């Protein structure tokens, strides 16, 4: 599952926010905000959120004998 059910409210993920750069978001309701802040008018937009990359499997503990029949 890429997206969890419980998402913390952040201006980065709000449908009312527009990114102005790396550290600013323009909110329709509040004006210029920091990306990690939020307000009561938060509405989640899943298309604005990028999920964290899945962890790569660790194959270092496997031997060549594990791959032979």
The 8 nearest C-alpha neighbors of each residue, nearest first, counted from 0:
[[1, 2, 3, 4, 50, 53, 51, 52],
 [0, 2, 50, 3, 51, 53, 49, 52],
 [3, 1, 0, 4, 50, 45, 6, 5],
 [2, 4, 5, 6, 1, 0, 50, 7],
 [3, 5, 6, 2, 0, 7, 1, 45],
 [4, 6, 3, 7, 2, 8, 43, 45],
 [7, 5, 4, 8, 3, 43, 2, 9],
 [6, 8, 9, 5, 12, 37, 43, 35],
 [7, 9, 37, 6, 41, 10, 12, 43],
 [10, 8, 37, 35, 11, 36, 12, 7],
 [9, 11, 34, 13, 37, 12, 36, 16],
 [12, 10, 34, 9, 13, 35, 16, 24],
 [11, 13, 10, 47, 44, 9, 43, 48],
 [14, 12, 43, 10, 42, 15, 16, 44],
 [13, 15, 44, 16, 42, 43, 12, 41],
 [14, 16, 13, 27, 26, 17, 42, 41],
 [17, 15, 26, 13, 25, 14, 24, 10],
 [16, 18, 25, 24, 19, 26, 15, 14],
 [19, 17, 24, 20, 25, 23, 16, 11],
 [20, 18, 24, 23, 25, 17, 21, 22],
 [19, 21, 18, 23, 22, 24, 17, 25],
 [20, 22, 23, 19, 18, 34, 24, 33],
 [21, 23, 20, 33, 34, 24, 19, 18],
 [24, 22, 33, 19, 20, 34, 32, 21],
 [25, 23, 18, 32, 19, 17, 31, 34],
 [24, 26, 31, 17, 30, 16, 18, 32],
 [27, 25, 16, 30, 29, 28, 15, 31],
 [28, 26, 15, 29, 30, 16, 25, 17],
 [27, 29, 26, 30, 15, 40, 16, 25],
 [30, 28, 26, 27, 31, 32, 25, 38],
 [31, 29, 26, 25, 27, 28, 32, 24],
 [30, 32, 25, 24, 26, 23, 29, 33],
 [33, 31, 24, 23, 25, 30, 34, 26],
 [32, 34, 23, 36, 35, 24, 22, 31],
 [35, 33, 10, 11, 36, 24, 23, 22],
 [34, 36, 9, 33, 10, 11, 37, 8],
 [37, 35, 9, 33, 34, 10, 32, 38],
 [38, 36, 9, 10, 8, 41, 35, 39],
 [37, 39, 40, 41, 36, 8, 10, 29],
 [38, 40, 41, 37, 42, 8, 28, 29],
 [39, 41, 38, 42, 28, 37, 15, 13],
 [42, 40, 39, 13, 38, 43, 8, 37],
 [43, 41, 13, 14, 40, 44, 15, 12],
 [42, 44, 13, 12, 14, 45, 41, 8],
 [43, 45, 14, 46, 13, 12, 47, 42],
 [46, 44, 47, 48, 43, 12, 2, 49],
 [45, 47, 44, 48, 49, 12, 14, 43],
 [48, 46, 12, 45, 44, 49, 11, 13],
 [49, 47, 45, 46, 12, 50, 44, 11],
 [48, 50, 51, 47, 46, 45, 52, 2],
 [51, 49, 1, 48, 52, 2, 53, 3],
 [52, 50, 53, 49, 1, 54, 2, 48],
 [51, 53, 54, 50, 55, 49, 1, 2],
 [54, 52, 51, 55, 50, 1, 56, 0],
 [55, 53, 52, 56, 51, 57, 50, 58],
 [54, 56, 53, 57, 52, 58, 59, 51],
 [57, 55, 58, 54, 59, 53, 60, 61],
 [56, 58, 59, 55, 60, 61, 54, 62],
 [59, 57, 61, 60, 56, 62, 55, 63],
 [58, 60, 61, 57, 62, 56, 63, 55],
 [59, 61, 58, 62, 57, 63, 65, 56],
 [62, 60, 58, 59, 65, 63, 64, 57],
 [63, 61, 64, 65, 60, 66, 59, 58],
 [62, 64, 65, 66, 61, 67, 60, 59],
 [63, 65, 62, 66, 67, 61, 68, 60],
 [64, 66, 63, 62, 67, 61, 68, 60],
 [67, 65, 64, 63, 68, 62, 61, 58],
 [68, 66, 64, 65, 63, 62, 61, 58],
 [67, 66, 65, 64, 63, 62, 61, 58]]
